[in-house]
Amino acid sequence: MNAPLRIALVGAGIMGRQHLHHLKGLDSAVLCAVADPAPQSAGFAAQCGVEWFADTAQMLAAAKPDGVIIANPNTLHVSTALTCLAAGVPVLLEKPVGVDLAEVRTLVAASRDSGVPVLAGHHRRHNPLIVRAHELVHSGALGRLSTVTALWQLQKPESYFDIPWRREAGAGMLLTNLIHDLDLLRHLCGEVRQVQAITSNAVRGYGNEDCAAVLLQFENGALGTLTGSDAVAAPWSWELDSGENPVYPRQSDQPCYLLAGTGGALSIPQLKRWHYAEDGAGWHQPLLVEQEAFKPDEALRLQLEHFVRVIRREVAPLVSAADAARTLALIEAIREAAATGRACAPAPIDA
Ligand SMILES: NC(=O)c1ccc[n+]([C@@H]2O[C@H](COP(=O)([O-])OP(=O)(O)OC[C@H]3O[C@@H](n4cnc5c(N)ncnc54)[C@H](O)[C@@H]3O)[C@@H](O)[C@H]2O)c1
């Protein structure tokens, strides 16, 4: 049996503490240090029984972790990950992988050239229901995937915007929230060739979008729509429908993604699969519906277990820096499409 890996946390805020909650439940890894310049994080590190550092480089030199979870502010993601990679330490890097594609490309190159892995924190891909949906789509259970409908429509309370950066340009729901949905759409449906988009801030009037409508053309020919708003009293979103995070009261009967192909259709998160009894049937025959089985489990814990295996070099990251960079490139294409009114292609990313 391997000794538990020593994991450090950089950024002991809301998300970092969620990771720690799951880390405590693992036999294969233990927390060894906390790095976060906020004074209150020193007390938090003491509560956890580990040494506190204000600075990541000092932490790496002193604690010599086997891996680092990075959950600090978005603008620090790339520089922090580069510091860890330079010390030869694999990272679990929260989403977004960075805020600027040019900067993220340096991280992709550093991980490739050093051979030190980056696991990007698109944790929903680890959710067993997404694992099952991915199997179904890729096994051909839906036939040729043709149309994709994604919904992210919910209401953030006004208090959410008390924190100033949440009202400012660049920090809107595209980069904060829809990045998860777009990452899943890439994962389930394939790469996106081009997008058209309209965004609006008409409800709140802040510096970032509160509504978005996106048209997606996938490389496999499928066509999709993603409509998003964080200013509507509606029940259609992964957050409300999947039950993944108990802080959101669940609307378990409502879908957030509808995938339809020539041989069947799938609603997510319900995992109901619709199909005809025979090939060649059509709208005059009844559609049959199957409830696809999966074993619910916690995506964040499964992601950490995967990170342990990534550190041990037993598996490649499920979401590499290059993979996460493609999701960021898709966000940038949507922004450009919304700003120009043109169809835009995501910038290519070399692995
Ligand atoms: N995967 C998800 O579903 C999900 C959900 C929420 C947040 N996140 C991501 O997690 C990250 C953190 O978000 P949060 O909501 O926990 O924010 P937060 O503000 O609660 O926590 C950020 C922490 O980083 C610390 N920090 C600031 N500068 C630092 C530095 N130089 N070095 C180390 N630590 C530093 C802050 O003191 C704070 O404790 C963000 O990138 C966010 O996008 C992901």
The ligand as a Tripos MOL2 file, in Angstrom:
@<TRIPOS>MOLECULE
LIG
   44    48     1     0     0
SMALL
NO_CHARGES

@<TRIPOS>ATOM
      1 N1        -15.6890   24.1790   -9.5730 N.am      1 LIG1
      2 C1        -16.6590   24.9670   -9.1420 C.2       1 LIG1
      3 O1        -17.8400   24.6530   -9.2580 O.2       1 LIG1
      4 C2        -16.3090   26.2550   -8.4600 C.ar      1 LIG1
      5 C3        -17.2220   26.8660   -7.6050 C.ar      1 LIG1
      6 C4        -16.8380   28.0460   -6.9570 C.ar      1 LIG1
      7 C5        -15.5810   28.5900   -7.2060 C.ar      1 LIG1
      8 N2        -14.7340   27.9680   -8.0730 N.ar      1 LIG1
      9 C6        -13.4000   28.5480   -8.3510 C.3       1 LIG1
     10 O2        -12.6160   28.4760   -7.1850 O.3       1 LIG1
     11 C7        -11.7380   29.6150   -7.1100 C.3       1 LIG1
     12 C8        -11.9320   30.2890   -5.7660 C.3       1 LIG1
     13 O3        -13.2640   30.7200   -5.6640 O.3       1 LIG1
     14 P1        -13.9180   30.9630   -4.2410 P.3       1 LIG1
     15 O4        -15.3630   31.1360   -4.4860 O.co2     1 LIG1
     16 O5        -13.4430   29.9290   -3.2770 O.co2     1 LIG1
     17 O6        -13.2870   32.3810   -3.8770 O.3       1 LIG1
     18 P2        -12.9110   32.9360   -2.4180 P.3       1 LIG1
     19 O7        -12.7550   34.4030   -2.5870 O.co2     1 LIG1
     20 O8        -13.8580   32.4150   -1.3870 O.co2     1 LIG1
     21 O9        -11.4920   32.2630   -2.1080 O.3       1 LIG1
     22 C9        -10.3070   32.6650   -2.7460 C.3       1 LIG1
     23 C10        -9.1770   32.5300   -1.7260 C.3       1 LIG1
     24 O10        -7.9450   32.7830   -2.3930 O.3       1 LIG1
     25 C11        -7.1280   33.5310   -1.4890 C.3       1 LIG1
     26 N3         -6.0560   34.2170   -2.1950 N.ar      1 LIG1
     27 C12        -6.0470   35.4920   -2.6780 C.ar      1 LIG1
     28 N4         -4.8270   35.7440   -3.1990 N.ar      1 LIG1
     29 C13        -4.0740   34.6230   -3.0280 C.ar      1 LIG1
     30 C14        -2.7440   34.2760   -3.3460 C.ar      1 LIG1
     31 N5         -1.9120   35.1480   -3.9460 N.pl3     1 LIG1
     32 N6         -2.3110   33.0400   -3.0140 N.ar      1 LIG1
     33 C15        -3.1290   32.1540   -2.3990 C.ar      1 LIG1
     34 N7         -4.3950   32.4340   -2.0640 N.ar      1 LIG1
     35 C16        -4.8640   33.6520   -2.3850 C.ar      1 LIG1
     36 C17        -8.1090   34.4780   -0.7980 C.3       1 LIG1
     37 O11        -7.5630   34.9890    0.3910 O.3       1 LIG1
     38 C18        -9.2780   33.5270   -0.5670 C.3       1 LIG1
     39 O12        -9.1390   32.8440    0.6670 O.3       1 LIG1
     40 C19       -12.1060   30.4970   -8.3020 C.3       1 LIG1
     41 O13       -11.1870   30.2600   -9.3270 O.3       1 LIG1
     42 C20       -13.4720   30.0160   -8.7170 C.3       1 LIG1
     43 O14       -13.7090   30.1560  -10.1130 O.3       1 LIG1
     44 C21       -15.0600   26.8140   -8.6740 C.ar      1 LIG1
@<TRIPOS>BOND
     1     1     2 1
     2     2     3 2
     3     2     4 1
     4     4     5 ar
     5     4    44 ar
     6     5     6 ar
     7     6     7 ar
     8     7     8 ar
     9     8     9 1
    10     8    44 ar
    11     9    10 1
    12     9    42 1
    13    10    11 1
    14    11    12 1
    15    11    40 1
    16    12    13 1
    17    13    14 1
    18    14    15 2
    19    14    16 1
    20    14    17 1
    21    17    18 1
    22    18    19 2
    23    18    20 1
    24    18    21 1
    25    21    22 1
    26    22    23 1
    27    23    24 1
    28    23    38 1
    29    24    25 1
    30    25    26 1
    31    25    36 1
    32    26    27 ar
    33    26    35 ar
    34    27    28 ar
    35    28    29 ar
    36    29    30 ar
    37    29    35 ar
    38    30    31 1
    39    30    32 ar
    40    32    33 ar
    41    33    34 ar
    42    34    35 ar
    43    36    37 1
    44    36    38 1
    45    38    39 1
    46    40    41 1
    47    40    42 1
    48    42    43 1
@<TRIPOS>SUBSTRUCTURE
     1 LIG1         1 GROUP 0 **** ****
